[in-house]
């Protein structure tokens, strides 16, 4: 019992506890920052797809049938290894439904 009391009173023990708590806090903060960055990238890509579709509508008088048309004709680049893109055409003159999600790693 005496050894446990000495360990609990030692400065090394408290330094170790503080170091572990710091590492855990750093991981929690990093995870939060990473999730926010992912959300920003999804929003950016979704807006880029929407802008390309509107540009197509302005130039051609119709929204494209699929997102591939935008990639081929409007210099839109989508990293398909990182993002899933849902693009549903509602007809040539109606704004398409666009959703982007990150492929889990």
C-alpha positions in Angstrom: 0.0 0.0 0.0 2.9 2.3 0.7 4.2 2.1 -2.9 0.8 3.2 -4.3 0.7 6.2 -2.0 4.3 7.2 -3.0 3.4 6.9 -6.8 0.3 9.0 -6.3 2.3 11.7 -4.5 5.2 11.7 -7.1 5.5 14.5 -9.6 6.3 12.0 -12.4 2.8 10.5 -12.0 1.1 13.9 -12.4 3.4 14.8 -15.3 2.4 11.5 -17.0 -1.3 12.2 -16.4 -1.0 15.7 -17.8 0.8 14.4 -20.9 -1.9 11.8 -21.6 -4.6 14.4 -21.1 -2.9 16.7 -23.5 -2.5 14.1 -26.2 -6.2 13.1 -25.8 -7.3 16.7 -26.0 -5.1 17.2 -29.1 -6.7 14.2 -30.9 -10.2 15.6 -30.0 -9.4 19.0 -31.4 -7.8 17.6 -34.5 -10.8 15.4 -35.2 -13.1 18.4 -34.9 -11.0 20.5 -37.3 -10.8 17.6 -39.7 -14.6 17.1 -39.7 -15.2 20.9 -40.3 -12.7 20.9 -43.2 -14.5 17.9 -44.7 -17.9 19.7 -44.4 -16.4 22.8 -46.1 -15.0 20.8 -49.0 -18.4 19.1 -49.5 -20.1 22.4 -49.5 -17.5 23.9 -51.9 -17.9 21.0 -54.4 -21.7 21.1 -54.2 -21.6 24.8 -55.0 -19.2 24.3 -57.9 -21.5 21.7 -59.4 -24.5 24.0 -59.0 -22.6 26.9 -60.6 -21.6 24.7 -63.5 -25.2 23.6 -64.0 -26.4 27.2 -64.0 -23.7 28.2 -66.4 -24.8 25.4 -68.7 -28.4 26.6 -68.4 -27.4 30.1 -69.2 -25.4 29.1 -72.3 -27.5 26.2 -73.6 -30.9 27.0 -72.3 -31.2 23.7 -70.3 -29.8 22.0 -67.3 -27.6 19.0 -68.1 -29.0 15.5 -67.8 -26.1 14.3 -65.6 -23.0 15.6 -63.9 -20.7 13.8 -66.4 -21.8 16.4 -69.0 -20.5 19.1 -66.8 -17.2 17.3 -66.3 -16.8 16.9 -70.0 -18.0 20.3 -71.2 -17.6 22.8 -68.3 -14.2 21.9 -66.8 -15.8 20.5 -63.6 -13.4 18.2 -61.8 -14.7 15.7 -59.2 -12.4 13.4 -57.2 -14.6 10.3 -57.4 -12.2 8.4 -55.1 -13.1 10.9 -52.3 -16.7 12.1 -53.1 -20.1 10.5 -53.9 -22.2 12.8 -56.1 -25.9 12.5 -56.4 -27.2 14.6 -59.3 -30.9 14.2 -60.3 -32.1 16.1 -63.3 -35.7 17.3 -62.9 -36.0 18.2 -66.6 -34.2 20.6 -68.8 -35.7 23.8 -67.3 -35.8 22.8 -63.6 -32.8 23.1 -61.2 -31.3 19.6 -60.5 -31.1 18.0 -57.1 -27.4 17.9 -56.1 -25.9 16.2 -53.0 -22.3 15.5 -52.3 -21.0 13.2 -49.6 -17.5 12.1 -48.6 -16.5 8.4 -49.1 -15.5 7.1 -45.7 -11.9 6.2 -45.5 
